[in-house]
Amino acid sequence: MPYQRFRFGDLVSIKSNKFNPVTESFLYPCIELEHISQGTGILLGSVASDKVASQKNKFGAGDILFSKLRPYLKKYAMPTFEGICSSEIWVMKPNSDLERSYLYQYIQTDKFIYEANKSSGSKMPRSDWGVVSELNFYCPPKSEQQKIANFLASVDTKISQLTEKHRLLKDYKKGVMQQIFSQQIHFKDNGGNAFPEWQVKTIGDVMTESRIKGSSGDVAKKLTVKIWGKGVIPKKDDSKGSENTQYYKRKAGQFIYGKLDFLNCAFAIIPDELDGYESTLDLPSLDVSSLVNKFFVLEVVKQKRFYKRFGEIADGSRKAKRINVGVFQEMPITLPSKAEQNKIMAFLDSLDKKTNAVNEQIEQTKLFKKGLLQQMFV
């Protein structure tokens, strides 16, 4: 039997009962916009209805939720329980000709998202039901709808399983790193022998500041350090810098940090592709001794127990959180032998490769599903 064309609003309604926190005392889980993951349908949590102050929409188990506020964020879900949700969320209810699970998959298609983004408002865009309800919706018989939905749901399950595996790997690495840097875990050499005891040094023992004069601010090819240990990137500088500002050349492999964002973990190793880029003295770079593994030193400095503890002591109560190089170089750092540093970094790199491989599987499976949605929904 061929697909039949329907008006979307003839198959789906968004009428829902209201929850008034003033007059109702029954406890429901309440889903707000922040509780819905973008583009996955995963619910991240909820709050109890006795904690809300404004009117909400009620939903039942199996109802389809779609955020009409900023629809480009693709926030949708199909809860298996009854509850209440933000008034900015449509509660979609299909009629008897439409399978709920089929509708849930359909609202994830590019076609539906495109129509939902034909919105009113600019600062706070909202989907217009008057537009969405007029959408031409092509449906197969219900038996075919169920088969399509079941197959797509199996892909969703695969994505969820991979996502959970990715989370567990990241959590495992985080836990292992805490144990390594607190010396609860000790590595052994290839012969099974213990490495030497870790030694307390200072940053100045393993790093020296580099001050190779470069260009002036109006012509310098600039870089910047991202906070929370997210690396180094070219600086997008739309406005021309001052010709009176001195910049300094930075080399690949140097340690670089942000004086003003020390307490925000602005530390990195300059990658090969940014060799020769420049920064001011507010982003100092340091040459790392060949006697240590520079990436291991970076991981130690990125530990909260290091930058928070020593950064706050050095900073005192000043409002300008600027940690100068001399102060940084006096900070103590506890290091194992270089051989153990190398072994630790090889282990952490292997975990990163596993995590990245799972992330690649997630992205490939998402692309596979996107292709299926385009093929199965006309």
Order of alpha helices (4+ residues) and beta strands (2+ residues): beta-alpha-beta-beta-beta-beta-beta-beta-beta-beta-beta-alpha-alpha-beta-beta-alpha-beta-alpha-beta-alpha-beta-beta-beta-beta-beta-beta-beta-beta-beta-alpha-alpha-alpha-beta-alpha
